[in-house]
Amino acid sequence: MTPEQLAAAIHAVLTEAAGTGDLALAEADLPAVGELRVERPRSREHGDWASNVAMQLAKRAGMPPRRLAEIVAGRLQRVDGVAAVDVAGPGFLNITLDAASAGELARSIMEAGEAYGRGETFAGERINLEFVSANPTGPIHLGGTRWAAVGDALGRVLEASGADVTREYYFNDHGAQIDRFARSLLAAARKEQAPEDGYAGAYIDDIAAEVVRQHPEVLEQDEVQAQETFRQAGVALMFDEIKASLEHFGVRFDVFFHENSLHESGAVERAVQRLQQQGEMFEQDGALWLRTTDYGDDRDRVVIRRDGRAAYIAGDLAYYLDKRERGFDRAIIMLGADHHGYVQRMMAMCAAFGDEPGVNLEILIGQLVNLVKDGQPVRMSKRAGTVVVLEDLVGAVGVDAARYALTRSSSDTSIDIDLDLLARRTNDNPVFYVQYAHARTCNVARLAGEDGVRREDGFAPALLDHPTESVLLAALGDFPRVVAQAAQLREPHRVARYLEDLAGHFHKWYDECRVRPMSADEEITDLHRTRLWLNDATRQVLANGLTLLGVTAPERM
């Protein structure tokens, strides 16, 4: 019995009790099946599953929650597959399944396959997920690398919860930083000192040399022409390199949106006109302002300067409106730790358009990443000079370890990544621990097959009565809830932590319970076959979870 099936059973019991008058509730007052929370209790001694449904409905039903829980428990205990229902504390239900019902989960998982863990929480919702969006003035630094891993994993868990997700990269090819980048390339090509406010590093020299190779006439052009050549060709080369780095990292975007297109297409003017028509703009001191203080911002914002130039927020207005006009119900933007002050003005902008902040627009802020090697911080990149970049991390530990390490912690906390730890093939390396569990399930299945143990020859879930089996089954049953919660809270790290717990439960079960016969003389029984079902169900869930994180599930290690 899965948690979803148990929730359906509880709903049926509530409906029956309301129909007989035991509960003073109309059927319309009952929560939908999807709203009934069935979770693992904190202690395994309290059963397989727990529900607080009596606490939810007590006030509506006009009775103490414990009394309501007793009514539900008496009826639920008669449901096939339920061994016991205990009422705890003020009205919690602790539910124990019989071994056969609990063990049936293994077959359900194998029948669902890659679909196990997927749900419909966000079905029908179109989400624009913008992340990384690093300026094309250098390689992706560690903060952007973290967002690449976390953003892609978040997109995957949202899709697993039914959302239609578009991954988008905002390509900032407009503004002063691009001017500085072009001047830095020109200086490098001329063998001159980099501008004081410019960029430096081996990558600048490499790109400058490639621009000269492609455009040998650039060194003969005047200052303005040469800078424009380096701007266009240099930005294109840098962005191609960024795309290649992300592709190698396993992160693929559906849309690369050019900031410059907002200014060239008239999108900025259209957004300003929309807000003027809605009465959200005003003129002062020759400039055009947005009334963001009406929506909680600390000050109103200049959108069009007195000289007619668009302020930075003008592009934000046009870009947000463009997303909404493309039909997205929700825009999620993932930003770095230095963007805290940016959030309130963006939410005010959202409200000025008549949308709901936190619903139509969400902004997630990520914190810093530090690399540590030999107990010391790693601060320099061989290629980028002053910062550590994506290639440095991947070169040190590989794509899988990098992605897992960046995703397994909440993105709103700073993290230290120990390169020495991630290079070890030991259980204290979390990515190795989880991947090794998957490889071990594959090895068990291979060897069992060689011994003649086949799933199709039998399945007797009532035999899965060892304590480690009930723990493992409960953990497997929790996977759909973890995925749904990761999507709802925008916290894909919950999947990683779940996988580590699951790997631990599997390893303990492996130590206690044999899938294969002890010797060639031992008869193969349904216990062997059923345990193979459990082994393979664990493999499926580990693989599904790793896929959500963008990490491979190796069959051998």
JOZI-V879790 format. One record per residue. N is the residue number from 1. RES is the residue in one small letter. SS is DSSP state (~ for helix, > for strand, _ for the rest). OMEGA is omega in whole degrees, -180 to 180 (NA if undefined). Layout:
# JOZI-V879790
N&RES&SS&OMEGA ; N&RES&SS&OMEGA
This chain:
# JOZI-V879790
1&m&_&179 ; 2&t&_&175 ; 3&p&~&179 ; 4&e&~&178 ; 5&q&~&178 ; 6&l&~&177 ; 7&a&~&178 ; 8&a&~&178 ; 9&a&~&178 ; 10&i&~&179 ; 11&h&~&179 ; 12&a&~&179 ; 13&v&~&179 ; 14&l&~&180 ; 15&t&~&180 ; 16&e&~&-179 ; 17&a&~&177 ; 18&a&~&-180 ; 19&g&~&-179 ; 20&t&~&180 ; 21&g&_&177 ; 22&d&_&175 ; 23&l&_&-179 ; 24&a&_&-179 ; 25&l&_&171 ; 26&a&_&-179 ; 27&e&~&180 ; 28&a&~&-180 ; 29&d&~&-177 ; 30&l&_&176 ; 31&p&_&175 ; 32&a&_&-179 ; 33&v&~&-178 ; 34&g&~&180 ; 35&e&~&-180 ; 36&l&_&-177 ; 37&r&_&174 ; 38&v&>&-173 ; 39&e&>&175 ; 40&r&_&177 ; 41&p&_&-179 ; 42&r&_&179 ; 43&s&_&179 ; 44&r&~&179 ; 45&e&~&-178 ; 46&h&~&177 ; 47&g&_&-179 ; 48&d&_&-175 ; 49&w&>&179 ; 50&a&>&178 ; 51&s&>&177 ; 52&n&_&-175 ; 53&v&~&180 ; 54&a&~&177 ; 55&m&~&-180 ; 56&q&~&-169 ; 57&l&~&-172 ; 58&a&~&-177 ; 59&k&~&-179 ; 60&r&~&-177 ; 61&a&~&178 ; 62&g&_&178 ; 63&m&_&178 ; 64&p&_&-177 ; 65&p&~&-179 ; 66&r&~&179 ; 67&r&~&178 ; 68&l&~&180 ; 69&a&~&180 ; 70&e&~&178 ; 71&i&~&-180 ; 72&v&~&-177 ; 73&a&~&-179 ; 74&g&~&-180 ; 75&r&~&-177 ; 76&l&~&-178 ; 77&q&_&179 ; 78&r&_&-180 ; 79&v&_&178 ; 80&d&_&178 ; 81&g&_&179 ; 82&v&>&-178 ; 83&a&>&-177 ; 84&a&>&174 ; 85&v&>&179 ; 86&d&>&175 ; 87&v&>&-176 ; 88&a&>&175 ; 89&g&_&-176 ; 90&p&_&179 ; 91&g&_&176 ; 92&f&>&175 ; 93&l&>&174 ; 94&n&>&-169 ; 95&i&>&176 ; 96&t&>&178 ; 97&l&>&173 ; 98&d&_&-172 ; 99&a&~&-178 ; 100&a&~&-179 ; 101&s&~&179 ; 102&a&~&-177 ; 103&g&~&179 ; 104&e&~&179 ; 105&l&~&-178 ; 106&a&~&179 ; 107&r&~&179 ; 108&s&~&180 ; 109&i&~&-179 ; 110&m&~&178 ; 111&e&~&179 ; 112&a&~&179 ; 113&g&~&-177 ; 114&e&~&-180 ; 115&a&~&-178 ; 116&y&_&-178 ; 117&g&_&180 ; 118&r&_&-178 ; 119&g&_&-175 ; 120&e&_&-177 ; 121&t&_&-177 ; 122&f&_&-179 ; 123&a&_&179 ; 124&g&_&-178 ; 125&e&_&177 ; 126&r&>&-176 ; 127&i&>&171 ; 128&n&>&-177 ; 129&l&>&-179 ; 130&e&>&179 ; 131&f&_&-172 ; 132&v&_&177 ; 133&s&_&179 ; 134&a&_&177 ; 135&n&_&-179 ; 136&p&_&-180 ; 137&t&_&179 ; 138&g&_&178 ; 139&p&_&-179 ; 140&i&_&-179 ; 141&h&>&-174 ; 142&l&~&178 ; 143&g&~&177 ; 144&g&~&178 ; 145&t&~&177 ; 146&r&~&180 ; 147&w&~&177 ; 148&a&~&-179 ; 149&a&~&-177 ; 150&v&~&-179 ; 151&g&~&179 ; 152&d&~&178 ; 153&a&~&178 ; 154&l&~&176 ; 155&g&~&-179 ; 156&r&~&-179 ; 157&v&~&175 ; 158&l&~&176 ; 159&e&~&178 ; 160&a&~&178 ; 161&s&_&171 ; 162&g&_&-176 ; 163&a&_&171 ; 164&d&>&-171 ; 165&v&>&171 ; 166&t&>&178 ; 167&r&>&-173 ; 168&e&>&178 ; 169&y&>&179 ; 170&y&>&-173 ; 171&f&>&-174 ; 172&n&_&-179 ; 173&d&_&-179 ; 174&h&_&174 ; 175&g&_&-171 ; 176&a&~&-177 ; 177&q&~&177 ; 178&i&~&175 ; 179&d&~&180 ; 180&r&~&178 ; 181&f&~&-180 ; 182&a&~&179 ; 183&r&~&178 ; 184&s&~&178 ; 185&l&~&180 ; 186&l&~&179 ; 187&a&~&180 ; 188&a&~&180 ; 189&a&~&180 ; 190&r&_&-179 ; 191&k&_&180 ; 192&e&_&177 ; 193&q&_&178 ; 194&a&_&176 ; 195&p&_&-177 ; 196&e&_&-180 ; 197&d&_&-174 ; 198&g&_&-177 ; 199&y&_&-180 ; 200&a&_&-178 ; 201&g&_&-178 ; 202&a&~&-178 ; 203&y&~&177 ; 204&i&~&178 ; 205&d&~&-179 ; 206&d&~&-178 ; 207&i&~&178 ; 208&a&~&180 ; 209&a&~&180 ; 210&e&~&177 ; 211&v&~&178 ; 212&v&~&179 ; 213&r&~&-180 ; 214&q&~&-177 ; 215&h&_&-176 ; 216&p&~&-179 ; 217&e&~&-173 ; 218&v&~&-177 ; 219&l&~&178 ; 220&e&~&-178 ; 221&q&_&175 ; 222&d&_&-173 ; 223&e&~&-176 ; 224&v&~&-180 ; 225&q&~&-178 ; 226&a&~&-180 ; 227&q&~&179 ; 228&e&~&177 ; 229&t&~&179 ; 230&f&~&178 ; 231&r&~&-175 ; 232&q&~&-176 ; 233&a&~&-178 ; 234&g&~&178 ; 235&v&~&180 ; 236&a&~&180 ; 237&l&~&-180 ; 238&m&~&-178 ; 239&f&~&175 ; 240&d&~&179 ; 241&e&~&177 ; 242&i&~&179 ; 243&k&~&-180 ; 244&a&~&179 ; 245&s&~&-180 ; 246&l&~&178 ; 247&e&~&178 ; 248&h&~&180 ; 249&f&_&179 ; 250&g&_&-178 ; 251&v&_&-177 ; 252&r&_&-179 ; 253&f&_&176 ; 254&d&_&-176 ; 255&v&>&167 ; 256&f&>&-173 ; 257&f&>&-177 ; 258&h&>&178 ; 259&e&~&-177 ; 260&n&~&-178 ; 261&s&~&179 ; 262&l&~&-178 ; 263&h&~&-178 ; 264&e&~&-174 ; 265&s&_&-176 ; 266&g&_&-178 ; 267&a&~&179 ; 268&v&~&-180 ; 269&e&~&180 ; 270&r&~&179 ; 271&a&~&179 ; 272&v&~&179 ; 273&q&~&179 ; 274&r&~&-177 ; 275&l&~&175 ; 276&q&~&180 ; 277&q&~&180 ; 278&q&_&178 ; 279&g&_&-177 ; 280&e&_&-177 ; 281&m&>&174 ; 282&f&>&179 ; 283&e&>&178 ; 284&q&>&179 ; 285&d&_&177 ; 286&g&_&-180 ; 287&a&>&178 ; 288&l&>&-173 ; 289&w&>&173 ; 290&l&>&-177 ; 291&r&_&-178 ; 292&t&~&179 ; 293&t&~&176 ; 294&d&~&-176 ; 295&y&~&170 ; 296&g&_&178 ; 297&d&_&-177 ; 298&d&_&176 ; 299&r&_&175 ; 300&d&_&-172 ; 301&r&>&173 ; 302&v&>&178 ; 303&v&>&176 ; 304&i&>&-178 ; 305&r&_&-177 ; 306&r&_&178 ; 307&d&_&177 ; 308&g&_&180 ; 309&r&_&179 ; 310&a&>&173 ; 311&a&_&-175 ; 312&y&~&-177 ; 313&i&~&179 ; 314&a&~&177 ; 315&g&~&178 ; 316&d&~&179 ; 317&l&~&-178 ; 318&a&~&-177 ; 319&y&~&178 ; 320&y&~&180 ; 321&l&~&178 ; 322&d&~&179 ; 323&k&~&-179 ; 324&r&~&180 ; 325&e&~&174 ; 326&r&_&173 ; 327&g&_&179 ; 328&f&_&177 ; 329&d&_&-174 ; 330&r&>&173 ; 331&a&>&176 ; 332&i&>&-179 ; 333&i&>&-180 ; 334&m&>&-174 ; 335&l&>&-179 ; 336&g&_&-174 ; 337&a&~&-177 ; 338&d&~&-176 ; 339&h&~&-178 ; 340&h&~&-178 ; 341&g&~&-177 ; 342&y&~&-169 ; 343&v&~&-173 ; 344&q&~&-180 ; 345&r&~&179 ; 346&m&~&178 ; 347&m&~&176 ; 348&a&~&177 ; 349&m&~&179 ; 350&c&~&-180 ; 351&a&~&180 ; 352&a&~&177 ; 353&f&_&180 ; 354&g&_&180 ; 355&d&_&-177 ; 356&e&_&177 ; 357&p&>&-179 ; 358&g&_&177 ; 359&v&_&177 ; 360&n&_&178 ; 361&l&>&174 ; 362&e&>&176 ; 363&i&>&178 ; 364&l&>&-179 ; 365&i&>&178 ; 366&g&_&-179 ; 367&q&_&-169 ; 368&l&_&176 ; 369&v&>&176 ; 370&n&>&174 ; 371&l&>&179 ; 372&v&>&176 ; 373&k&>&-177 ; 374&d&_&178 ; 375&g&_&-177 ; 376&q&>&178 ; 377&p&>&175 ; 378&v&>&-172 ; 379&r&_&-173 ; 380&m&_&174 ; 381&s&>&178 ; 382&k&_&-175 ; 383&r&_&-174 ; 384&a&_&176 ; 385&g&>&-169 ; 386&t&_&-178 ; 387&v&_&175 ; 388&v&_&-173 ; 389&v&>&-177 ; 390&l&~&-177 ; 391&e&~&178 ; 392&d&~&-179 ; 393&l&~&-179 ; 394&v&~&179 ; 395&g&~&-178 ; 396&a&~&-172 ; 397&v&~&-178 ; 398&g&_&-175 ; 399&v&~&-176 ; 400&d&~&-178 ; 401&a&~&-180 ; 402&a&~&-178 ; 403&r&~&-178 ; 404&y&~&-178 ; 405&a&~&-179 ; 406&l&~&-174 ; 407&t&~&-170 ; 408&r&_&178 ; 409&s&_&177 ; 410&s&_&-174 ; 411&s&_&179 ; 412&d&_&174 ; 413&t&_&175 ; 414&s&_&-179 ; 415&i&>&171 ; 416&d&>&179 ; 417&i&>&-178 ; 418&d&>&-177 ; 419&l&~&179 ; 420&d&~&179 ; 421&l&~&-176 ; 422&l&~&178 ; 423&a&~&-177 ; 424&r&_&173 ; 425&r&_&-178 ; 426&t&_&-175 ; 427&n&_&177 ; 428&d&_&173 ; 429&n&_&-170 ; 430&p&~&-179 ; 431&v&~&176 ; 432&f&~&-177 ; 433&y&~&-179 ; 434&v&~&-179 ; 435&q&~&179 ; 436&y&~&177 ; 437&a&~&179 ; 438&h&~&179 ; 439&a&~&179 ; 440&r&~&177 ; 441&t&~&179 ; 442&c&~&-180 ; 443&n&~&177 ; 444&v&~&-179 ; 445&a&~&179 ; 446&r&~&-178 ; 447&l&~&178 ; 448&a&~&177 ; 449&g&~&177 ; 450&e&~&179 ; 451&d&~&-180 ; 452&g&_&177 ; 453&v&_&-177 ; 454&r&_&-179 ; 455&r&~&-174 ; 456&e&~&-178 ; 457&d&~&179 ; 458&g&_&176 ; 459&f&_&-179 ; 460&a&_&-172 ; 461&p&~&179 ; 462&a&~&-180 ; 463&l&~&-179 ; 464&l&_&-174 ; 465&d&_&176 ; 466&h&_&-179 ; 467&p&~&180 ; 468&t&~&179 ; 469&e&~&178 ; 470&s&~&178 ; 471&v&~&-179 ; 472&l&~&179 ; 473&l&~&178 ; 474&a&~&179 ; 475&a&~&178 ; 476&l&~&-179 ; 477&g&~&-177 ; 478&d&_&-173 ; 479&f&~&180 ; 480&p&~&179 ; 481&r&~&-179 ; 482&v&~&-180 ; 483&v&~&180 ; 484&a&~&-180 ; 485&q&~&178 ; 486&a&~&179 ; 487&a&~&-177 ; 488&q&~&-177 ; 489&l&~&-177 ; 490&r&_&-175 ; 491&e&_&-179 ; 492&p&_&179 ; 493&h&~&178 ; 494&r&~&178 ; 495&v&~&-180 ; 496&a&~&-179 ; 497&r&~&175 ; 498&y&~&-179 ; 499&l&~&178 ; 500&e&~&176 ; 501&d&~&-179 ; 502&l&~&178 ; 503&a&~&179 ; 504&g&~&178 ; 505&h&~&180 ; 506&f&~&-179 ; 507&h&~&178 ; 508&k&~&177 ; 509&w&~&180 ; 510&y&~&-179 ; 511&d&~&-173 ; 512&e&~&-170 ; 513&c&_&-179 ; 514&r&_&173 ; 515&v&_&-177 ; 516&r&_&174 ; 517&p&_&-178 ; 518&m&_&-178 ; 519&s&_&179 ; 520&a&_&-178 ; 521&d&_&-176 ; 522&e&_&-180 ; 523&e&_&175 ; 524&i&_&-176 ; 525&t&_&177 ; 526&d&~&176 ; 527&l&~&177 ; 528&h&~&-176 ; 529&r&~&-178 ; 530&t&~&176 ; 531&r&~&175 ; 532&l&~&174 ; 533&w&~&-179 ; 534&l&~&177 ; 535&n&~&-176 ; 536&d&~&175 ; 537&a&~&177 ; 538&t&~&177 ; 539&r&~&-178 ; 540&q&~&-178 ; 541&v&~&176 ; 542&l&~&180 ; 543&a&~&180 ; 544&n&~&-179 ; 545&g&~&179 ; 546&l&~&177 ; 547&t&~&178 ; 548&l&~&179 ; 549&l&_&-178 ; 550&g&_&-178 ; 551&v&_&-177 ; 552&t&_&178 ; 553&a&_&-175 ; 554&p&_&178 ; 555&e&_&176 ; 556&r&_&176 ; 557&m&_&NA
